[in-house]
Amino acid sequence: MKKNFISTIALLLLLQTASFACRYTVREVGFADFGADAYHLWLFKDDRISDDEAALYQKISHAALLDANISAAVYDVRGGDSLGLLQFYHNVENGRPNAVLISPDKKSRLFFFDENKDFMESLWELLEEIVASPAREKLLQSIVPSYAVVYFIDGTDKKENKRLRREVENAVRHIRRIMQEMPKPAGRPPAVIRIKQNEVAEEEILLWSLGWQPAERSSPAVAVMYGRGRVMGALLKGDEITQKLIENMLRYVGADCECGLDRSWMLGTMIPLRWDSQRQAAVLQHYGFDAENPMVVSEMSQILSVAPNNKEAQSRGNLYGYSESALDLSTPSEQNAGNDRRAAAAFDLRQSILLILAVFAVALLIGGILYLRAQGRNV
């Protein structure tokens, strides 16, 4: 009985110790896949698609999208409309689409096959366009070892591009100076990936997933990326692109995820992306945890479940001036720098408490075992 009592006390102390630990930052949580970030690609089966071609689509898409956050299925337009997809199929203005891609935030994009190409060729082009592009490949090369990635999408005015790129560069330069003061320093500073006007056509799927509209191409745009290709906050456009806002969005990426942050900010929507075992191994190497491990995902899910979920924080207005200090993106840089130092100091304090409690728990457990052995010898 005494042995069970001592073991129970030790376990409770260890659990209490774990509660003091800041295991993950927002950036690290962003590497996990919680199953709610999938894009859905539907092939419309009508009189243009044979049964054999529909079966071929199922096989090829499964293989091509195996490591991507995209699921693929066939939708027979001659059946019922339980999923509500016929609204996309009956696109009278442009004719009947062959497929539709639905994003996690319910945006849709239609695809029309070239009548001069056979089904197989059209299918491969569709799958490759959805899952990969040069700018996404650059992100994959940088996102794990870097603090974050910033996409800068050129506008049509070269002077405005230059002026607003300077805002981004200044923000990145500032983050580089304070990175080591954050709760968990990253290896490299934020990387900047530029998408030029003549590259927009091959990046249409990426830009669509970021919320960029072709009608807005005259003005530059910026997206802050972290984790497994997640978008931090909203896409910044034109004069919204300021050093202060970008700095504060980048700081949030490095924030401790257990300090009462809003989970609607903690888990930005993923872009459509192929994330293979090589990338997953790189996360393990750089951060010391396996983001695919069910226990890790469960632990992160628990953190997210207790975080506040302020719906108002998702609006564009609050993006630039949230009332709580943890999300105040309009806070001056000097004050945020002080917040970073205090966060780092708090992290060190919690780590010290963690160590003390762990030592105390182990000492208590060893003492209990020695006491029980002494009692046994005296019997």
C-alpha positions as CSV (number, residue, x, y, z in Angstrom):
1,M,0.0,0.0,0.0
2,K,2.8,2.4,0.9
3,K,4.5,1.6,-2.4
4,N,1.4,2.4,-4.4
5,F,1.0,5.6,-2.4
6,I,4.5,6.7,-3.2
7,S,4.2,5.8,-6.8
8,T,1.0,7.8,-7.1
9,I,2.6,10.9,-5.5
10,A,5.5,10.6,-7.9
11,L,3.2,10.3,-10.9
12,L,1.2,13.3,-9.8
13,L,4.4,15.4,-9.4
14,L,5.6,14.4,-12.8
15,L,2.2,15.3,-14.3
16,Q,2.4,18.7,-12.5
17,T,5.9,19.1,-13.8
18,A,4.7,18.5,-17.4
19,S,2.0,21.2,-17.0
20,F,4.8,23.8,-16.4
21,A,6.6,22.8,-19.6
22,C,6.3,24.9,-22.8
23,R,6.7,22.1,-25.2
24,Y,5.9,23.8,-28.5
25,T,5.8,27.1,-30.2
26,V,3.2,28.2,-32.8
27,R,5.7,27.4,-35.5
28,E,6.1,23.8,-34.2
29,V,2.4,23.2,-33.8
30,G,2.1,24.3,-37.4
31,F,4.0,21.2,-38.6
32,A,1.3,18.8,-37.4
33,D,-1.6,17.7,-39.5
34,F,-4.8,17.5,-37.5
35,G,-6.9,16.2,-40.4
36,A,-8.9,19.4,-40.9
37,D,-6.8,21.0,-43.6
38,A,-7.5,18.7,-46.6
39,Y,-8.4,20.0,-50.0
40,H,-10.9,18.0,-52.0
41,L,-10.6,17.4,-55.7
42,W,-13.8,16.1,-57.4
43,L,-13.8,14.8,-61.0
44,F,-17.2,15.2,-62.5
45,K,-18.3,12.0,-64.2
46,D,-20.7,12.8,-67.1
47,D,-21.1,11.7,-70.7
48,R,-17.5,12.9,-71.4
49,I,-15.9,10.5,-68.9
50,S,-16.1,6.7,-69.3
51,D,-16.2,4.2,-66.5
52,D,-12.6,3.1,-67.3
53,E,-11.4,6.7,-67.2
54,A,-13.1,7.3,-63.9
55,A,-11.4,4.2,-62.4
56,L,-8.1,5.4,-63.9
57,Y,-8.5,8.8,-62.2
58,Q,-9.1,7.1,-58.8
59,K,-5.8,5.1,-59.1
60,I,-3.6,7.8,-60.5
61,S,-4.8,10.5,-58.2
62,H,-4.3,8.3,-55.2
63,A,-0.7,7.7,-56.1
64,A,0.0,11.3,-57.2
65,L,-1.5,12.8,-54.0
66,L,-0.4,10.2,-51.5
67,D,1.8,12.7,-49.6
68,A,-0.4,15.7,-50.2
69,N,-3.1,17.3,-48.1
70,I,-5.5,16.7,-51.0
71,S,-8.1,14.0,-51.4
72,A,-9.6,13.0,-54.8
73,A,-12.9,11.3,-55.7
74,V,-15.3,10.9,-58.6
75,Y,-18.6,12.7,-58.5
76,D,-21.4,11.3,-60.8
77,V,-23.5,14.2,-61.9
78,R,-26.3,11.8,-62.9
79,G,-26.8,10.8,-59.3
80,G,-28.1,12.8,-56.3
81,D,-26.6,16.0,-55.0
82,S,-26.1,15.2,-51.4
83,L,-22.7,17.0,-51.3
84,G,-24.0,20.1,-53.1
85,L,-21.5,20.0,-55.9
86,L,-23.8,20.4,-58.8
87,Q,-23.8,24.1,-58.2
88,F,-20.2,24.1,-59.5
89,Y,-21.0,21.7,-62.4
90,H,-23.8,23.8,-63.8
91,N,-21.5,26.7,-64.7
92,V,-23.5,27.8,-67.7
93,E,-21.3,30.9,-68.5
94,N,-18.1,28.9,-69.2
95,G,-19.5,25.5,-70.0
96,R,-19.3,22.3,-68.0
97,P,-16.2,22.0,-65.8
98,N,-14.4,18.7,-65.6
99,A,-13.3,19.1,-61.9
100,V,-13.6,21.3,-58.9
101,L,-11.1,21.9,-56.0
102,I,-12.6,22.8,-52.6
103,S,-10.3,24.4,-50.0
104,P,-10.6,23.8,-46.2
105,D,-12.1,27.3,-45.9
106,K,-14.7,26.4,-48.6
107,K,-13.2,28.4,-51.6
108,S,-13.7,26.6,-54.9
109,R,-11.8,26.5,-58.2
110,L,-13.1,25.0,-61.4
111,F,-11.0,23.1,-64.0
112,F,-11.7,22.6,-67.7
113,F,-9.8,20.0,-69.7
114,D,-8.3,20.9,-73.1
115,E,-10.4,19.2,-75.7
116,N,-7.3,18.8,-77.9
117,K,-5.6,16.6,-75.3
118,D,-6.5,13.1,-74.3
119,F,-7.8,12.3,-70.8
120,M,-4.5,10.9,-69.5
121,E,-2.5,14.0,-70.4
122,S,-5.2,16.3,-69.0
123,L,-5.3,14.3,-65.8
124,W,-1.6,14.5,-65.1
125,E,-1.5,18.2,-65.9
126,L,-4.3,18.8,-63.4
127,L,-2.8,16.8,-60.6
128,E,0.6,18.4,-61.0
129,E,-0.8,21.9,-61.2
130,I,-2.7,21.4,-58.0
131,V,0.0,19.9,-55.9
132,A,3.2,21.6,-57.0
133,S,4.7,24.8,-58.4
134,P,8.1,26.5,-58.3
135,A,7.2,28.8,-55.4
136,R,5.9,25.9,-53.4
137,E,9.1,24.0,-54.1
138,K,11.1,26.9,-52.8
139,L,8.9,27.0,-49.7
140,L,9.6,23.3,-49.1
141,Q,13.3,23.9,-49.2
142,S,13.2,26.7,-46.7
143,I,10.2,26.2,-44.3
144,V,11.7,23.6,-41.9
145,P,15.2,25.1,-41.2
146,S,13.9,28.7,-41.3
147,Y,12.0,30.7,-38.8
148,A,9.3,31.3,-41.4
149,V,8.8,32.1,-45.0
150,V,7.4,35.3,-46.5
151,Y,5.9,35.3,-49.9
152,F,6.1,38.6,-51.7
153,I,3.9,38.8,-54.8
154,D,4.8,41.6,-57.2
155,G,2.4,44.2,-58.4
156,T,2.6,46.0,-61.7
157,D,4.2,49.2,-60.3
158,K,8.0,48.6,-60.0
159,K,8.5,51.5,-57.6
160,E,5.7,50.3,-55.3
161,N,7.2,46.8,-55.4
162,K,10.6,48.2,-54.4
163,R,9.1,50.3,-51.6
164,L,7.0,47.5,-50.1
165,R,9.8,44.9,-50.4
166,R,11.9,47.2,-48.3
167,E,9.2,47.0,-45.6
168,V,9.4,43.2,-45.7
169,E,13.2,43.3,-45.6
170,N,13.3,45.6,-42.6
171,A,10.8,43.3,-40.7
172,V,13.0,40.3,-41.5
173,R,16.1,42.1,-40.4
174,H,14.5,43.0,-37.1
175,I,13.3,39.5,-36.5
176,R,16.9,38.2,-37.2
177,R,18.2,40.5,-34.4
178,I,15.7,39.3,-31.8
179,M,15.4,35.6,-32.8
180,Q,17.7,34.4,-30.0
181,E,15.6,36.1,-27.4
182,M,12.4,34.2,-28.2
183,P,11.2,31.1,-26.3
184,K,12.7,28.7,-28.8
185,P,15.2,30.2,-31.3
186,A,15.1,28.9,-34.8
187,G,18.1,28.1,-37.0
188,R,17.7,30.5,-39.9
189,P,16.0,33.8,-40.2
190,P,12.8,34.2,-42.2
191,A,13.2,33.5,-45.9
192,V,11.6,35.8,-48.5
193,I,10.3,34.2,-51.7
194,R,9.4,36.6,-54.5
195,I,6.7,35.8,-57.1
196,K,7.2,38.1,-60.1
197,Q,4.4,39.2,-62.4
198,N,5.6,36.8,-65.2
199,E,5.4,33.9,-62.7
200,V,1.8,34.5,-61.6
201,A,0.3,32.1,-64.3
202,E,2.2,29.1,-63.0
203,E,1.3,30.0,-59.4
204,E,-2.4,30.3,-59.8
205,I,-3.3,27.5,-57.4
206,L,-1.0,28.7,-54.7
207,L,-2.2,32.3,-55.0
208,W,-5.8,31.2,-55.0
209,S,-5.3,29.2,-51.8
210,L,-3.7,32.4,-50.2
211,G,-6.8,34.4,-51.1
212,W,-5.2,36.4,-53.9
213,Q,-7.5,37.5,-56.7
214,P,-6.4,38.2,-60.3
215,A,-8.3,41.5,-60.2
216,E,-5.9,42.6,-57.5
217,R,-2.7,41.9,-59.4
218,S,-1.8,45.5,-59.8
219,S,-0.9,45.8,-56.1
220,P,1.8,43.8,-54.3
221,A,0.7,41.2,-51.7
222,V,2.5,39.4,-48.8
223,A,1.7,36.1,-47.0
224,V,3.6,35.0,-43.9
225,M,4.0,31.2,-43.9
226,Y,5.1,28.8,-41.2
227,G,5.0,25.1,-40.2
228,R,3.6,22.7,-42.8
229,G,2.8,25.4,-45.3
230,R,0.3,27.3,-43.1
231,V,-0.7,30.9,-43.6
232,M,-0.3,33.2,-40.6
233,G,-3.2,35.7,-40.5
234,A,-4.6,37.2,-43.7
235,L,-3.0,38.1,-47.0
236,L,-1.6,41.6,-46.8
237,K,-2.3,43.8,-49.8
238,G,-0.9,47.1,-51.0
239,D,-0.5,49.7,-48.2
240,E,-1.4,47.0,-45.6
241,I,2.2,45.8,-46.1
242,T,4.1,47.6,-43.4
243,Q,7.2,46.6,-41.4
244,K,5.3,46.8,-38.1
245,L,2.6,44.3,-39.2
246,I,4.9,41.9,-40.7
247,E,7.2,42.0,-37.7
248,N,4.3,41.2,-35.3
249,M,3.0,38.4,-37.5
250,L,6.4,36.9,-37.5
251,R,6.7,37.2,-33.8
252,Y,3.5,35.3,-33.3
253,V,5.0,32.4,-35.3
254,G,7.7,32.1,-32.6
255,A,5.4,32.6,-29.7
256,D,4.9,29.9,-27.0
257,C,1.7,28.1,-27.8
258,E,0.7,27.6,-24.2
259,C,0.4,31.2,-23.2
260,G,-3.3,31.7,-23.9
261,L,-3.0,32.4,-27.6
262,D,-6.1,32.3,-29.8
263,R,-6.2,29.0,-31.6
264,S,-7.8,30.6,-34.7
265,W,-4.4,32.2,-35.1
266,M,-2.3,29.3,-33.9
267,L,-3.4,27.0,-36.7
268,G,-3.5,28.8,-40.1
269,T,-4.9,27.2,-43.2
270,M,-2.5,25.0,-45.2
271,I,-1.8,25.7,-48.8
272,P,-2.1,22.6,-51.1
273,L,1.3,20.9,-50.8
274,R,3.1,17.6,-51.1
275,W,4.7,16.8,-47.7
276,D,6.7,13.6,-48.0
277,S,8.7,11.6,-45.4
278,Q,11.9,13.5,-46.2
279,R,10.2,16.7,-45.0
280,Q,8.9,14.9,-41.9
281,A,12.3,13.6,-41.1
282,A,13.7,17.1,-41.4
283,V,11.2,18.3,-38.8
284,L,12.3,15.6,-36.4
285,Q,16.0,16.5,-37.0
286,H,15.5,20.2,-36.5
287,Y,12.9,20.3,-33.7
288,G,13.3,17.0,-31.9
289,F,9.7,15.7,-32.3
290,D,7.8,13.6,-34.8
291,A,4.9,15.7,-36.0
292,E,3.3,12.5,-37.4
293,N,3.4,10.7,-34.0
294,P,-0.2,10.2,-32.7
295,M,1.0,11.0,-29.2
296,V,2.5,14.3,-30.3
297,V,-0.6,15.2,-32.3
298,S,-2.8,14.3,-29.3
299,E,-0.7,16.5,-27.0
300,M,-0.9,19.4,-29.5
301,S,-4.6,18.8,-29.9
302,Q,-5.0,19.1,-26.1
303,I,-3.1,22.4,-26.2
304,L,-5.4,23.7,-28.9
305,S,-8.5,22.5,-27.1
306,V,-7.8,24.7,-24.1
307,A,-6.8,27.8,-26.1
308,P,-9.4,30.5,-26.6
309,N,-11.2,30.6,-29.9
310,N,-12.1,34.2,-30.4
311,K,-14.1,34.4,-33.6
312,E,-13.6,38.1,-33.9
313,A,-9.9,37.6,-34.1
314,Q,-10.4,36.1,-37.5
315,S,-11.7,39.3,-39.0
316,R,-9.5,41.6,-41.0
317,G,-10.2,44.4,-38.6
318,N,-8.8,42.6,-35.6
319,L,-5.9,41.4,-37.6
320,Y,-4.4,44.8,-37.3
321,G,-5.4,45.8,-33.8
322,Y,-6.4,42.9,-31.6
323,S,-7.3,44.0,-28.0
324,E,-5.3,41.4,-26.2
325,S,-1.5,42.0,-26.0
326,A,-0.7,38.5,-27.2
327,L,-2.2,39.3,-30.6
328,D,-1.8,43.1,-30.8
329,L,-0.3,43.4,-34.2
330,S,-0.3,47.2,-34.0
331,T,2.0,47.2,-30.9
332,P,5.2,49.2,-31.5
333,S,8.3,47.2,-32.2
334,E,10.1,48.4,-29.0
335,Q,7.3,47.1,-26.8
336,N,7.2,43.8,-28.6
337,A,10.9,43.4,-28.3
338,G,10.4,43.7,-24.5
339,N,7.6,41.1,-24.7
340,D,10.0,38.7,-26.5
341,R,12.6,39.1,-23.8
342,R,10.0,38.6,-21.0
343,A,8.7,35.5,-22.9
344,A,12.2,34.1,-23.1
345,A,12.7,34.8,-19.4
346,A,9.4,33.2,-18.5
347,F,10.4,30.1,-20.5
348,D,13.7,29.9,-18.7
349,L,11.9,30.2,-15.3
350,R,9.4,27.4,-16.3
351,Q,12.3,25.2,-17.4
352,S,14.0,25.8,-14.0
353,I,10.8,24.9,-12.2
354,L,10.5,21.8,-14.4
355,L,14.0,20.7,-13.5
356,I,13.5,21.3,-9.7
357,L,10.2,19.4,-9.7
358,A,11.6,16.5,-11.7
359,V,14.6,16.2,-9.3
360,F,12.2,16.4,-6.3
361,A,9.9,13.7,-7.8
362,V,12.8,11.3,-8.5
363,A,14.3,11.9,-5.0
364,L,11.0,11.2,-3.4
365,L,10.6,8.0,-5.5
366,I,14.1,6.8,-4.6
367,G,13.6,7.6,-1.0
368,G,10.3,5.7,-0.9
369,I,11.9,2.6,-2.5
370,L,14.8,2.7,0.0
371,Y,12.3,3.1,2.9
372,L,10.3,0.1,1.8
373,R,13.4,-2.0,1.4
374,A,14.5,-1.1,4.9
375,Q,11.1,-2.0,6.3
376,G,11.3,-5.3,4.5
377,R,14.6,-6.2,6.1
378,N,13.3,-5.3,9.6
379,V,10.3,-7.7,9.2
